[in-house]
């Protein structure tokens, strides 16, 4: 299971982007919308992680 440095960086970048978006949406008053987005983000990040792991 060898992960190249650039691919690892890319994955970390994606995760950071998702977390950043979650924070931005949390700060907004529209909580229902932010919760919906957070659920979607969580699902996509989970599937992304699963996809990422299944490659190796």
N, CA, C and O atoms as a GROMACS GRO file, in nm:
protein
  224
    1UNK      N    1   0.085  -0.120   0.000
    1UNK     CA    2   0.000   0.000   0.000
    1UNK      C    3   0.088   0.125   0.000
    1UNK      O    4   0.115   0.184   0.105
    2UNK      N    5   0.132   0.164  -0.115
    2UNK     CA    6   0.217   0.283  -0.127
    2UNK      C    7   0.137   0.399  -0.184
    2UNK      O    8   0.080   0.390  -0.293
    3UNK      N    9   0.135   0.507  -0.110
    3UNK     CA   10   0.064   0.628  -0.154
    3UNK      C   11   0.169   0.734  -0.185
    3UNK      O   12   0.251   0.769  -0.100
    4UNK      N   13   0.165   0.784  -0.306
    4UNK     CA   14   0.261   0.888  -0.344
    4UNK      C   15   0.230   1.018  -0.272
    4UNK      O   16   0.116   1.046  -0.235
    5UNK      N   17   0.333   1.097  -0.252
    5UNK     CA   18   0.323   1.220  -0.174
    5UNK      C   19   0.222   1.318  -0.233
    5UNK      O   20   0.143   1.378  -0.160
    6UNK      N   21   0.223   1.335  -0.363
    6UNK     CA   22   0.133   1.430  -0.430
    6UNK      C   23  -0.013   1.388  -0.416
    6UNK      O   24  -0.101   1.473  -0.397
    7UNK      N   25  -0.038   1.259  -0.426
    7UNK     CA   26  -0.175   1.207  -0.413
    7UNK      C   27  -0.225   1.226  -0.270
    7UNK      O   28  -0.342   1.259  -0.248
    8UNK      N   29  -0.138   1.205  -0.176
    8UNK     CA   30  -0.172   1.226  -0.036
    8UNK      C   31  -0.206   1.373  -0.011
    8UNK      O   32  -0.304   1.405   0.057
    9UNK      N   33  -0.126   1.462  -0.066
    9UNK     CA   34  -0.149   1.606  -0.055
    9UNK      C   35  -0.282   1.646  -0.117
    9UNK      O   36  -0.355   1.728  -0.061
   10UNK      N   37  -0.313   1.588  -0.232
   10UNK     CA   38  -0.439   1.616  -0.300
   10UNK      C   39  -0.557   1.576  -0.213
   10UNK      O   40  -0.654   1.650  -0.200
   11UNK      N   41  -0.548   1.459  -0.153
   11UNK     CA   42  -0.654   1.408  -0.068
   11UNK      C   43  -0.674   1.497   0.055
   11UNK      O   44  -0.787   1.528   0.091
   12UNK      N   45  -0.564   1.537   0.117
   12UNK     CA   46  -0.569   1.627   0.233
   12UNK      C   47  -0.632   1.760   0.192
   12UNK      O   48  -0.710   1.818   0.268
   13UNK      N   49  -0.597   1.808   0.075
   13UNK     CA   50  -0.652   1.933   0.022
   13UNK      C   51  -0.804   1.924   0.006
   13UNK      O   52  -0.876   2.018   0.040
   14UNK      N   53  -0.852   1.813  -0.047
   14UNK     CA   54  -0.996   1.792  -0.067
   14UNK      C   55  -1.067   1.790   0.068
   14UNK      O   56  -1.171   1.854   0.084
   15UNK      N   57  -1.012   1.718   0.162
   15UNK     CA   58  -1.070   1.709   0.296
   15UNK      C   59  -1.075   1.848   0.361
   15UNK      O   60  -1.176   1.885   0.422
   16UNK      N   61  -0.967   1.923   0.347
   16UNK     CA   62  -0.961   2.059   0.402
   16UNK      C   63  -1.066   2.149   0.340
   16UNK      O   64  -1.130   2.229   0.409
   17UNK      N   65  -1.083   2.137   0.210
   17UNK     CA   66  -1.182   2.217   0.137
   17UNK      C   67  -1.323   2.189   0.189
   17UNK      O   68  -1.403   2.281   0.210
   18UNK      N   69  -1.353   2.061   0.210
   18UNK     CA   70  -1.484   2.020   0.262
   18UNK      C   71  -1.506   2.078   0.401
   18UNK      O   72  -1.613   2.133   0.429
   19UNK      N   73  -1.406   2.065   0.488
   19UNK     CA   74  -1.415   2.116   0.626
   19UNK      C   75  -1.434   2.267   0.624
   19UNK      O   76  -1.513   2.322   0.701
   20UNK      N   77  -1.360   2.334   0.537
   20UNK     CA   78  -1.369   2.480   0.524
   20UNK      C   79  -1.510   2.523   0.485
   20UNK      O   80  -1.566   2.616   0.542
   21UNK      N   81  -1.567   2.452   0.387
   21UNK     CA   82  -1.704   2.482   0.343
   21UNK      C   83  -1.804   2.461   0.454
   21UNK      O   84  -1.898   2.539   0.469
   22UNK      N   85  -1.784   2.356   0.533
   22UNK     CA   86  -1.872   2.328   0.646
   22UNK      C   87  -1.869   2.442   0.747
   22UNK      O   88  -1.973   2.481   0.800
   23UNK      N   89  -1.752   2.495   0.773
   23UNK     CA   90  -1.737   2.607   0.866
   23UNK      C   91  -1.805   2.733   0.813
   23UNK      O   92  -1.872   2.804   0.887
   24UNK      N   93  -1.786   2.758   0.685
   24UNK     CA   94  -1.847   2.877   0.622
   24UNK      C   95  -1.999   2.870   0.631
   24UNK      O   96  -2.065   2.968   0.662
   25UNK      N   97  -2.053   2.752   0.602
   25UNK     CA   98  -2.198   2.735   0.605
   25UNK      C   99  -2.254   2.738   0.747
   25UNK      O  100  -2.366   2.782   0.770
   26UNK      N  101  -2.174   2.690   0.841
   26UNK     CA  102  -2.216   2.694   0.982
   26UNK      C  103  -2.230   2.836   1.033
   26UNK      O  104  -2.318   2.866   1.114
   27UNK      N  105  -2.142   2.923   0.987
   27UNK     CA  106  -2.142   3.062   1.030
   27UNK      C  107  -2.264   3.138   0.977
   27UNK      O  108  -2.306   3.239   1.035
   28UNK      N  109  -2.318   3.090   0.867
   28UNK     CA  110  -2.436   3.154   0.809
   28UNK      C  111  -2.560   3.125   0.894
   28UNK      O  112  -2.564   3.029   0.970
   29UNK      N  113  -2.659   3.210   0.878
   29UNK     CA  114  -2.782   3.197   0.957
   29UNK      C  115  -2.870   3.082   0.908
   29UNK      O  116  -2.952   3.028   0.983
   30UNK      N  117  -2.852   3.045   0.783
   30UNK     CA  118  -2.935   2.942   0.722
   30UNK      C  119  -2.891   2.802   0.770
   30UNK      O  120  -2.818   2.732   0.700
   31UNK      N  121  -2.937   2.765   0.888
   31UNK     CA  122  -2.890   2.641   0.951
   31UNK      C  123  -2.943   2.516   0.883
   31UNK      O  124  -2.870   2.418   0.868
   32UNK      N  125  -3.068   2.518   0.842
   32UNK     CA  126  -3.125   2.401   0.775
   32UNK      C  127  -3.046   2.368   0.649
   32UNK      O  128  -3.016   2.252   0.621
   33UNK      N  129  -3.013   2.472   0.575
   33UNK     CA  130  -2.935   2.455   0.452
   33UNK      C  131  -2.796   2.401   0.484
   33UNK      O  132  -2.748   2.309   0.419
   34UNK      N  133  -2.733   2.458   0.585
   34UNK     CA  134  -2.598   2.416   0.622
   34UNK      C  135  -2.595   2.272   0.671
   34UNK      O  136  -2.500   2.198   0.644
   35UNK      N  137  -2.699   2.232   0.743
   35UNK     CA  138  -2.708   2.093   0.791
   35UNK      C  139  -2.720   1.998   0.672
   35UNK      O  140  -2.657   1.893   0.667
   36UNK      N  141  -2.804   2.038   0.576
   36UNK     CA  142  -2.822   1.957   0.455
   36UNK      C  143  -2.690   1.942   0.381
   36UNK      O  144  -2.653   1.832   0.339
   37UNK      N  145  -2.620   2.052   0.365
   37UNK     CA  146  -2.490   2.053   0.296
   37UNK      C  147  -2.388   1.969   0.373
   37UNK      O  148  -2.311   1.895   0.313
   38UNK      N  149  -2.389   1.982   0.504
   38UNK     CA  150  -2.296   1.906   0.587
   38UNK      C  151  -2.320   1.756   0.571
   38UNK      O  152  -2.224   1.678   0.566
   39UNK      N  153  -2.446   1.716   0.564
   39UNK     CA  154  -2.479   1.575   0.543
   39UNK      C  155  -2.428   1.527   0.408
   39UNK      O  156  -2.371   1.419   0.397
   40UNK      N  157  -2.449   1.610   0.306
   40UNK     CA  158  -2.401   1.577   0.171
   40UNK      C  159  -2.249   1.568   0.171
   40UNK      O  160  -2.192   1.474   0.116
   41UNK      N  161  -2.184   1.666   0.232
   41UNK     CA  162  -2.038   1.668   0.241
   41UNK      C  163  -1.984   1.545   0.314
   41UNK      O  164  -1.884   1.486   0.273
   42UNK      N  165  -2.053   1.508   0.421
   42UNK     CA  166  -2.012   1.390   0.498
   42UNK      C  167  -2.023   1.265   0.413
   42UNK      O  168  -1.933   1.181   0.413
   43UNK      N  169  -2.133   1.252   0.341
   43UNK     CA  170  -2.153   1.137   0.253
   43UNK      C  171  -2.047   1.131   0.144
   43UNK      O  172  -1.989   1.026   0.118
   44UNK      N  173  -2.021   1.245   0.080
   44UNK     CA  174  -1.923   1.248  -0.028
   44UNK      C  175  -1.782   1.222   0.023
   44UNK      O  176  -1.704   1.152  -0.042
   45UNK      N  177  -1.750   1.277   0.138
   45UNK     CA  178  -1.617   1.255   0.195
   45UNK      C  179  -1.600   1.109   0.236
   45UNK      O  180  -1.491   1.053   0.223
   46UNK      N  181  -1.708   1.047   0.286
   46UNK     CA  182  -1.703   0.906   0.322
   46UNK      C  183  -1.682   0.819   0.198
   46UNK      O  184  -1.599   0.729   0.198
   47UNK      N  185  -1.759   0.848   0.093
   47UNK     CA  186  -1.746   0.771  -0.031
   47UNK      C  187  -1.611   0.797  -0.098
   47UNK      O  188  -1.553   0.707  -0.159
   48UNK      N  189  -1.562   0.920  -0.084
   48UNK     CA  190  -1.431   0.956  -0.138
   48UNK      C  191  -1.322   0.876  -0.067
   48UNK      O  192  -1.230   0.824  -0.130
   49UNK      N  193  -1.334   0.867   0.064
   49UNK     CA  194  -1.237   0.792   0.144
   49UNK      C  195  -1.242   0.644   0.105
   49UNK      O  196  -1.138   0.580   0.090
   50UNK      N  197  -1.363   0.592   0.090
   50UNK     CA  198  -1.381   0.452   0.053
   50UNK      C  199  -1.321   0.426  -0.085
   50UNK      O  200  -1.253   0.325  -0.108
   51UNK      N  201  -1.348   0.518  -0.178
   51UNK     CA  202  -1.294   0.510  -0.312
   51UNK      C  203  -1.141   0.514  -0.308
   51UNK      O  204  -1.073   0.435  -0.374
   52UNK      N  205  -1.090   0.608  -0.230
   52UNK     CA  206  -0.946   0.628  -0.216
   52UNK      C  207  -0.878   0.504  -0.161
   52UNK      O  208  -0.770   0.466  -0.206
   53UNK      N  209  -0.941   0.441  -0.062
   53UNK     CA  210  -0.885   0.321   0.000
   53UNK      C  211  -0.894   0.203  -0.097
   53UNK      O  212  -0.800   0.123  -0.108
   54UNK      N  213  -1.006   0.192  -0.168
   54UNK     CA  214  -1.026   0.079  -0.259
   54UNK      C  215  -0.928   0.078  -0.377
   54UNK      O  216  -0.901  -0.027  -0.435
   55UNK      N  217  -0.874   0.195  -0.410
   55UNK     CA  218  -0.775   0.204  -0.519
   55UNK      C  219  -0.647   0.130  -0.478
   55UNK      O  220  -0.582   0.068  -0.562
   56UNK      N  221  -0.612   0.137  -0.350
   56UNK     CA  222  -0.487   0.076  -0.302
   56UNK      C  223  -0.510  -0.057  -0.233
   56UNK      O  224  -0.414  -0.120  -0.187
   0.00000   0.00000   0.00000
